[in-house]
Amino acid sequence: MLAVLLLFMGVLVLLFVFLRDLRRVTFDGARTEAELRESASHLTYRVPEGQDPAVLSAALSRAGFRSVGVLHKGVEELLVDCADPADRAQVRNIIEHVTRTGFDGAEMHVAHARFDDEPQEPAA
């Protein structure tokens, strides 16, 4: 009986730790999103349909850029902290060259990453 009680207590402790950490991660993401939205120096990249913004966010994080994927009006966007305008080219290069697959498993390529503050290229 004591073994069952200890096992139950152990499961409760693990569940509590898991939920606490999940809450912290969720709040950290929300805080990062709020900070980037308030910053005048953030870049917004519309993630092509079928791609996971987490892949891009991980690549940018490895290069030292803070970013977060958000859903805005039904479109996945990636907000990137880019305080130095000279870093824009590096962020673009990372987005264009990261190896990724779509949700269906097919490999995807981005020809040119365009940020929301850049003019739309005319249709050919």
C-alpha positions as CSV (number, residue, x, y, z in Angstrom):
1,M,0.0,0.0,0.0
2,L,2.9,2.4,0.9
3,A,4.5,1.6,-2.5
4,V,1.3,2.6,-4.4
5,L,1.0,5.8,-2.4
6,L,4.7,6.7,-3.1
7,L,4.2,5.9,-6.8
8,F,1.1,8.1,-6.9
9,M,2.9,11.0,-5.1
10,G,5.8,10.7,-7.6
11,V,3.5,10.9,-10.6
12,L,1.8,14.0,-9.0
13,V,5.2,15.7,-8.5
14,L,6.2,14.9,-12.1
15,L,2.9,16.2,-13.4
16,F,3.3,19.4,-11.4
17,V,6.8,20.0,-12.7
18,F,5.7,19.4,-16.3
19,L,2.7,21.8,-16.0
20,R,4.9,24.5,-14.3
21,D,7.5,24.3,-17.1
22,L,4.9,24.3,-19.8
23,R,3.3,27.4,-18.3
24,R,6.7,29.1,-18.1
25,V,7.5,28.3,-21.8
26,T,4.0,29.6,-22.8
27,F,4.5,32.9,-20.9
28,D,8.0,33.3,-22.3
29,G,6.7,33.0,-25.8
30,A,3.9,35.5,-25.1
31,R,6.4,37.9,-23.5
32,T,8.8,37.7,-26.5
33,E,5.9,38.3,-28.9
34,A,4.7,41.4,-27.0
35,E,8.3,42.8,-26.8
36,L,8.9,42.2,-30.6
37,R,5.5,43.8,-31.5
38,E,6.3,46.9,-29.5
39,S,9.8,47.2,-30.9
40,A,10.1,49.4,-34.0
41,S,13.1,47.4,-35.1
42,H,11.4,44.0,-35.6
43,L,11.0,42.4,-39.0
44,T,7.8,40.5,-40.0
45,Y,8.2,37.6,-42.4
46,R,5.1,35.8,-43.7
47,V,5.8,32.1,-43.5
48,P,4.7,30.3,-46.7
49,E,1.7,28.0,-46.3
50,G,2.7,24.6,-45.2
51,Q,6.0,25.5,-43.5
52,D,6.6,25.4,-39.8
53,P,7.9,28.8,-38.4
54,A,9.6,26.9,-35.6
55,V,12.2,25.6,-38.0
56,L,13.1,29.2,-39.1
57,S,13.0,30.4,-35.5
58,A,15.4,27.7,-34.4
59,A,17.8,28.6,-37.2
60,L,17.6,32.3,-36.3
61,S,18.2,31.5,-32.7
62,R,21.4,29.6,-33.5
63,A,22.6,32.7,-35.3
64,G,21.8,34.9,-32.2
65,F,18.5,36.4,-33.3
66,R,15.4,36.4,-31.1
67,S,12.2,35.4,-33.0
68,V,8.7,34.0,-32.4
69,G,6.1,32.5,-34.7
70,V,2.6,34.0,-34.4
71,L,-0.7,33.5,-36.1
72,H,-2.0,36.8,-37.4
73,K,-5.3,36.9,-39.3
74,G,-5.0,33.3,-40.3
75,V,-1.4,33.7,-41.6
76,E,1.7,32.3,-39.9
77,E,4.2,35.1,-39.3
78,L,7.7,35.1,-37.9
79,L,8.6,38.2,-35.9
80,V,12.4,38.7,-35.8
81,D,14.3,41.1,-33.5
82,C,16.6,43.0,-35.8
83,A,17.8,46.1,-34.1
84,D,20.7,46.7,-36.5
85,P,19.6,47.4,-40.0
86,A,22.8,45.8,-41.3
87,D,21.6,42.5,-39.9
88,R,18.6,42.4,-42.3
89,A,20.6,40.7,-45.0
90,Q,21.9,38.1,-42.6
91,V,18.3,37.3,-41.4
92,R,17.1,37.1,-45.0
93,N,20.0,34.8,-45.9
94,I,19.2,32.5,-43.0
95,I,15.5,32.3,-43.9
96,E,16.3,31.6,-47.6
97,H,18.9,28.9,-46.9
98,V,17.6,26.9,-44.0
99,T,16.8,23.4,-45.1
100,R,13.1,22.6,-44.4
101,T,10.3,20.4,-45.4
102,G,6.6,21.2,-45.5
103,F,4.0,19.5,-43.2
104,D,3.5,16.9,-46.0
105,G,7.2,16.0,-46.0
106,A,8.1,17.6,-49.3
107,E,11.2,19.7,-49.4
108,M,10.5,23.4,-49.8
109,H,12.7,26.3,-51.1
110,V,12.3,30.0,-50.7
111,A,13.6,32.0,-53.6
112,H,13.5,35.4,-52.0
113,A,12.4,36.2,-48.4
114,R,10.4,39.4,-48.3
115,F,9.6,41.3,-45.1
116,D,6.3,43.1,-44.6
117,D,8.0,46.5,-44.6
118,E,9.4,46.0,-48.1
119,P,7.4,46.9,-51.3
120,Q,5.6,44.1,-53.1
121,E,7.3,43.0,-56.3
122,P,5.1,43.6,-59.3
123,A,3.6,40.4,-60.8
124,A,5.2,39.4,-64.1
